[in-house]
Amino acid sequence: MQSADNRLNKNSMVLALRRYSAAVNHMEHTVLLPTLLRDVPSDDISDGEVEEEASQDLYQNYLTLKAIKVTVESGLIPLDDRRSAKSRAATPSPTSGSLVEADQEALFHFHLSGLFSVLGHLTKKSQSLTEKYKEIIGVAY
């Protein structure tokens, strides 16, 4: 009998979400003292990342990865900012209609590809943070 992960396509969104969740769970179980990550620079910054993220330490990355995991597992929590954004979005603009009427399949594929990319990056980031923490506390892996 195959496990559930083996039955899923390697490009399945469910599998990508499970991999990300598992990587963050592993990070949470490994990092017992998250404050040790304060002021430790993140060394996995790629050329395409924004400068603001480059200034974050591993502790901020740890908190961000945990917060994203909670959102992925429990869904979006309504924010006050979202209400104002929705009211602005409810007012139709001349260009928004043409974007919505564009090729829906291509638009969906574009956003889905972006989501896969972000999830893959976040999974690698949580694995990297876990390994860095192990180096800090001197655990051989």
WOSULHU-V413834 format. One record per pair of residues at least 12 apart in sequence whose ideal C-beta (glycine too) atoms are under 10 Angstrom apart, sorted by the first residue. I is the first residue (numbers start at 1). J is the second residue. Records with the same first field share a line. If there is no record, write none. Layout:
# WOSULHU-V413834
I=J, J
This chain:
# WOSULHU-V413834
4=18
5=18, 19, 22
11=112, 116
12=116
13=112, 115, 116, 119
15=119
16=115, 116, 117, 118, 119, 120, 122, 123
17=69, 72, 73, 115, 119, 123
19=119, 120, 122, 123, 126, 127
20=65, 68, 69, 72, 73, 118, 119, 120, 121, 122, 123, 124, 125, 126
21=68, 69, 72, 73, 119, 123, 126
22=123, 126, 127
23=65, 69, 119, 122, 123, 124, 125, 126, 127, 128, 129, 130
24=62, 65, 66, 68, 69, 70, 72, 73, 122, 123, 125, 126, 127, 129, 130
25=69, 126
26=126, 127, 130
27=61, 62, 65, 66, 69, 125, 126, 127, 128, 129, 130, 131, 133
28=62, 65, 66, 69, 126, 130
29=130
30=126, 129, 130, 131, 133, 134, 137, 139, 141
31=58, 59, 62, 66, 126, 129, 130, 132, 133, 134, 136, 137
32=133, 137
33=133, 136, 137
34=58, 59, 62, 63, 66, 129, 133
35=59, 62
36=58, 59, 133, 136, 137
37=57, 58, 59, 60, 61, 62, 63, 129, 132, 133, 136
38=57, 58, 59, 60, 62
39=57, 58, 59
40=57, 58, 59, 61, 129, 132, 133, 135, 136
41=54, 55, 56, 57, 58, 132
42=54, 55, 56, 57, 58, 59, 60, 61, 125, 128, 129, 132
43=58, 128, 132
44=58, 61, 121, 124, 125, 127, 128, 129, 131, 132
45=125
46=121
48=121
49=121
53=125
58=125, 128, 129, 132, 133, 136
59=129
61=122, 125, 126, 128, 129, 132
62=125, 126, 129, 130, 133
64=122, 125, 126
65=122, 123, 125, 126, 129, 130
66=126
68=118, 119, 122, 125, 126
69=122, 126
72=119, 122
